[in-house]
Amino acid sequence: MYKEKSSIENREILFGDFVFRKGINVTVRKGVKWHGAEGEFAARPTKKEGLSDKRKALIVISQTAIHHFRNLPAKVIDLEHDRRARTYSGLLKGMREAYGEDFSENEYVTVVFFKVRKRQ
């Protein structure tokens, strides 16, 4: 299985589900790599099964925060960009799909707050 990686250095962030809400969005990322990221980033969907997807967006990251996954506040989960992940169990399922079934509720995650500036 081919795994793409987002790159802070290249100011690019990948989304498995390329759907966004109006206003403030949240994406939860495993680990602390994204903590401290801010400003404009190119967003694009991950490649699924070799399909080419040319959709893009420009997002602006305003803030990040580190939590243990199990301690994520409900008000943060409510802001998740993907409606299927706006419950604790839905987000946990999504994290395990993205990072593997061994993803633990005890892991540190970075919550990334952002707005979509432009879609292409």
N, C-alpha and C positions, 0 to 999 in steps of 0.2 A: 504494500500500500504506500503510495506516494504522499508524503506529508510536507505541505508548504509551511513556511514560517513567516510570520509578520516581522517587520524590521523597523525598529525605532530609528536606527541610523539612516535608513532610506526613507523615513517618514511615510511608511506604508503599513496599513493594518488590514488584515484579512478577516472576513466573516463567512462562516459556514452557511448561515442563513442571512441573506442580503436583504433584510427588511428593516425598516426604521419607522419610528413613530415621530409625530411632530413634536417640536420642543426638545426637552432634555431626554437623552437616551443614556442607558448604561450598558456596558459590556463587561462581563466578569472573565478575567484571565487568570489561569493557573500561575502561581508563583508571584514574584515581585518585580519581574523584568519591566513591566509597564509603569511601575510606580514613579512618579515625577515627570512623566511625559505630559507635554502640553503644547498647544498650538495646532496648526493645520497639519493634517495627514491625508494622504490619498487612501481611500477605502475601496476594496474590491472583493468580490466573492472568491472563495477557494475554488480550485478546479476540482470538479467531481467526476471521477471515472473518465478522465481524459477529455471531457467536453470543454470547449472553448467558451468562455463567458466574458464578454467585453464590457459589461456594466461597470461603472465607476461612480464614486462620489467623493466629495471633499468634505471632511469632517473637521470640527474644531474641538480638541480635547481641552476642557476647562479645569479639570480636577481629577485626582486619583486618590484612592484610599486603600490601605491594606487591612484585611480581615481574615480570621479563620473562616472558612466557608460556613461552618455550622453556626457562626454568629452573625451572618449577614442580616441586617435589619429588613423587615418586610417592606418598609418604604423604599428601600434601595432596589429590592427585587421587583417591586411594582414598576420601576422605570426601565426594566430590561427591554432592549430593542426588539427582541423576538417575543411575540405574545405567548408562544408555547412555553417560554421560560420565566413567566411572570408569577410562578408559584415556586416554593422551595423545592418540591419534588420535581417539577418540570425543569428547573434550572439544574438540579443535580443530574437528571437524566441527560440533559444537554452537555454538561461538563464531562460525563462519562463517555458520551458519544465522541466528543472532541479530543479528550485526553486519555481515553482508555478506561476499561471497567474497573481498574484498580485506583481510580481517582477517589481520594478519601475526603470525607466531610471535615477531617482534622487539618487539611492542607491550608496553607496561606494562599489567598487569592488577592488580586488587585482589581478593584472596582474602578472602571474608567468612565467618567462622565463626559458626554460629548453632545454636540448638536450637528446636524447635517447642514452644511452651508450650500452645497450644490450637487445635483445629481446629473450624470451624463448617460 
